[in-house]
Amino acid sequence: MRRFALLTILVAGCGGPAPAPEPAPASAPPAAPAAKDEAGESLFDGKTLGSWKSVEFGGEGAVTIENGEIRMAEGATLSGIRWTGAAPPRTRYEFSVEAMKVDGTDFFLGIVFPVGKESCSFVAGGWGGGVTGLSSVDNMNASENETATDQTYDKGKWYQFRLRVTPEKIEVWRDAKQVVHLELANRQISVHPAVDAAVPLGLTNFQTSSAFRNIRLKQLK
């Protein structure tokens, strides 16, 4: 009888309520979205020139807005626009622009930009359509100094250019390719006299028609 009573108790205990399940661990809070890389300030709204003004080089081509682009017609020599808004930074900044050669045989993009107390210019496609570099470095223009390279630019194709200036160097990328890397220590930087009228910040071309869009300026920390 004792064995039977003990077996009855064990069987009854097995039929009791099951222990409550352990609570599921709290789900981790959703990850914070990655910080978006600040692209900088837009200097062109795609509708008007805004603070950009045509430069009177003499014989310059007309500057118009078409399909959200700045169109700069071929001139007798230089054509260009100059920024007349808030003064751009002199160093620690990036300037970027998308540029396209519409027609012509010389540089379709010239960027005039500040470098500390001085100014400089970058050209893409100069001296017959290929020379890319800075004017001027140690009083030598882009076809003569160490920044000169020969690049290929197709008509009707957009290229993105990004120019970075810091106290240590000037760097320029065409799309993902770096085309200029100049250490500034013990170097004399100046702007080519032909585009001096476009300082402190300007876009130019030479005997070529061009289009520009997505113009931005970013202050570096």
C-alpha positions as CSV (number, residue, x, y, z in Angstrom):
1,M,0.0,0.0,0.0
2,R,2.8,2.4,0.8
3,R,4.4,1.8,-2.6
4,F,1.0,2.3,-4.3
5,A,0.4,5.6,-2.4
6,L,3.9,6.9,-3.2
7,L,3.3,6.1,-6.9
8,T,0.0,7.8,-6.8
9,I,1.6,11.0,-5.4
10,L,4.3,10.9,-8.0
11,V,1.8,10.5,-10.8
12,A,-0.3,13.3,-9.4
13,G,2.7,15.6,-9.2
14,C,3.6,15.0,-12.9
15,G,0.1,16.1,-13.9
16,G,0.4,19.5,-12.1
17,P,0.7,22.8,-13.9
18,A,4.0,23.2,-15.9
19,P,6.4,25.9,-14.6
20,A,5.9,29.3,-16.3
21,P,8.3,29.7,-19.3
22,E,11.1,32.2,-18.8
23,P,10.4,35.5,-20.4
24,A,12.0,36.0,-23.7
25,P,14.9,38.4,-23.6
26,A,13.9,41.9,-24.5
27,S,14.7,42.7,-28.2
28,A,17.6,45.0,-28.7
29,P,16.6,48.6,-29.6
30,P,16.9,49.3,-33.4
31,A,20.3,50.6,-34.4
32,A,20.6,54.3,-34.8
33,P,20.8,55.3,-38.5
34,A,24.3,55.9,-39.7
35,A,25.2,59.5,-39.8
36,K,24.7,60.9,-43.3
37,D,27.8,62.5,-44.8
38,E,27.0,66.1,-45.1
39,A,27.4,67.0,-48.8
40,G,27.8,70.7,-48.0
41,E,26.0,73.8,-49.3
42,S,24.5,73.9,-52.8
43,L,25.6,76.9,-54.8
44,F,23.2,76.4,-57.7
45,D,19.4,75.7,-57.4
46,G,19.0,74.5,-61.0
47,K,16.7,77.5,-61.9
48,T,18.7,80.7,-61.7
49,L,22.3,81.8,-61.6
50,G,21.6,83.3,-58.1
51,S,24.9,84.7,-56.8
52,W,26.8,83.6,-59.9
53,K,27.6,86.4,-62.3
54,S,29.0,86.3,-65.8
55,V,32.6,87.5,-66.1
56,E,33.4,90.1,-68.7
57,F,36.6,88.6,-70.2
58,G,35.9,90.3,-73.5
59,G,34.3,88.2,-76.3
60,E,32.9,85.7,-73.7
61,G,30.1,83.3,-74.6
62,A,26.6,83.7,-73.2
63,V,25.7,82.0,-69.9
64,T,22.2,80.5,-69.7
65,I,20.1,78.0,-67.6
66,E,18.8,75.0,-69.5
67,N,17.3,71.8,-68.1
68,G,18.7,72.5,-64.6
69,E,22.2,73.1,-65.9
70,I,24.4,76.2,-66.3
71,R,25.3,76.4,-70.0
72,M,28.3,78.4,-70.9
73,A,28.7,79.0,-74.7
74,E,32.0,79.1,-76.5
75,G,33.6,82.5,-76.5
76,A,36.4,84.1,-78.5
77,T,38.7,83.1,-75.7
78,L,37.5,82.7,-72.1
79,S,34.0,82.5,-70.8
80,G,33.1,82.2,-67.1
81,I,31.0,82.9,-64.0
82,R,32.1,84.3,-60.7
83,W,30.6,83.7,-57.2
84,T,29.4,87.0,-55.6
85,G,27.6,85.6,-52.6
86,A,29.1,85.0,-49.1
87,A,32.9,84.8,-49.2
88,P,34.1,81.2,-49.5
89,P,36.5,79.8,-47.0
90,R,40.2,80.2,-47.8
91,T,41.2,76.8,-46.6
92,R,39.8,73.5,-45.2
93,Y,37.0,73.1,-47.7
94,E,35.8,71.0,-50.6
95,F,34.3,72.4,-53.8
96,S,32.6,70.0,-56.2
97,V,30.9,70.3,-59.5
98,E,29.7,68.1,-62.4
99,A,30.9,69.3,-65.7
100,M,30.4,68.3,-69.3
101,K,32.2,69.3,-72.5
102,V,29.5,70.2,-75.1
103,D,31.8,71.1,-77.9
104,G,35.2,72.6,-78.5
105,T,38.9,71.6,-78.3
106,D,40.2,73.2,-75.2
107,F,39.4,73.2,-71.5
108,F,35.8,72.8,-70.7
109,L,36.3,73.3,-66.9
110,G,38.4,75.8,-65.1
111,I,37.9,76.2,-61.3
112,V,39.2,79.4,-59.8
113,F,39.5,78.9,-56.0
114,P,41.1,80.4,-52.9
115,V,44.2,78.9,-51.3
116,G,45.0,80.7,-48.0
117,K,45.9,84.2,-48.9
118,E,46.3,83.4,-52.6
119,S,44.2,82.0,-55.4
120,C,44.8,79.3,-57.9
121,S,43.0,77.7,-60.8
122,F,42.4,74.1,-61.9
123,V,41.9,73.2,-65.6
124,A,40.5,70.1,-67.1
125,G,41.1,69.5,-70.8
126,G,43.4,72.4,-71.6
127,W,46.1,72.9,-74.2
128,G,44.3,71.0,-77.0
129,G,41.8,68.9,-74.9
130,G,43.8,66.8,-72.4
131,V,46.0,68.7,-70.0
132,T,44.7,68.6,-66.4
133,G,46.4,70.4,-63.5
134,L,46.9,73.6,-61.5
135,S,47.8,77.1,-62.6
136,S,50.0,78.3,-61.3
137,V,52.6,76.5,-59.1
138,D,56.0,78.2,-58.7
139,N,55.0,80.5,-61.6
140,M,54.4,77.6,-63.9
141,N,51.1,77.0,-65.5
142,A,49.2,73.7,-65.7
143,S,51.0,72.5,-68.8
144,E,54.4,73.0,-67.2
145,N,54.3,72.1,-63.5
146,E,54.3,68.7,-61.8
147,T,50.5,68.6,-61.4
148,A,50.1,68.2,-65.2
149,T,48.6,65.0,-66.5
150,D,47.0,64.1,-69.8
151,Q,43.4,63.0,-69.4
152,T,40.7,62.0,-71.9
153,Y,37.3,63.8,-71.8
154,D,34.5,62.7,-74.1
155,K,32.0,65.2,-75.4
156,G,28.5,64.8,-74.0
157,K,29.7,63.0,-70.9
158,W,29.3,64.2,-67.3
159,Y,32.4,64.2,-65.0
160,Q,32.3,64.9,-61.3
161,F,35.2,67.0,-60.0
162,R,36.0,67.4,-56.3
163,L,38.6,69.8,-55.2
164,R,40.0,69.9,-51.6
165,V,42.1,72.6,-50.0
166,T,43.8,72.3,-46.6
167,P,46.8,74.2,-45.2
168,E,48.9,71.2,-46.2
169,K,47.9,70.4,-49.8
170,I,45.6,70.8,-52.8
171,E,43.9,67.6,-54.1
172,V,41.5,67.1,-57.0
173,W,39.5,64.0,-58.0
174,R,37.9,63.3,-61.4
175,D,35.1,60.9,-60.5
176,A,37.0,58.3,-58.3
177,K,40.4,59.0,-59.8
178,Q,42.8,61.5,-58.0
179,V,44.3,63.7,-60.6
180,V,46.1,66.3,-58.4
181,H,48.0,65.9,-55.2
182,L,50.2,68.9,-54.4
183,E,52.0,69.4,-51.0
184,L,52.0,73.2,-50.3
185,A,55.1,73.4,-48.1
186,N,57.6,75.8,-49.8
187,R,55.5,76.2,-52.9
188,Q,54.4,79.5,-54.5
189,I,50.7,79.4,-55.5
190,S,49.1,82.0,-57.7
191,V,46.2,82.2,-60.1
192,H,46.7,82.3,-63.9
193,P,46.5,86.0,-64.9
194,A,44.0,85.2,-67.6
195,V,41.3,84.2,-65.1
196,D,42.1,86.7,-62.3
197,A,38.7,88.4,-62.9
198,A,37.0,85.2,-61.7
199,V,38.5,85.3,-58.1
200,P,37.7,84.3,-55.4
201,L,35.6,81.5,-56.8
202,G,34.7,80.9,-60.4
203,L,34.0,78.5,-63.3
204,T,35.5,79.1,-66.7
205,N,36.2,77.5,-70.1
206,F,38.3,78.4,-73.1
207,Q,37.0,78.4,-76.7
208,T,34.8,75.5,-75.6
209,S,31.1,75.2,-74.7
210,S,30.3,73.6,-71.4
211,A,27.6,72.6,-69.0
212,F,27.7,72.6,-65.2
213,R,25.4,71.2,-62.4
214,N,25.4,70.0,-58.8
215,I,27.8,72.8,-57.6
216,R,28.5,72.4,-53.9
217,L,30.8,73.9,-51.2
218,K,31.7,72.0,-48.0
219,Q,33.6,73.4,-45.0
220,L,35.9,70.8,-43.5
221,K,36.3,70.5,-39.8
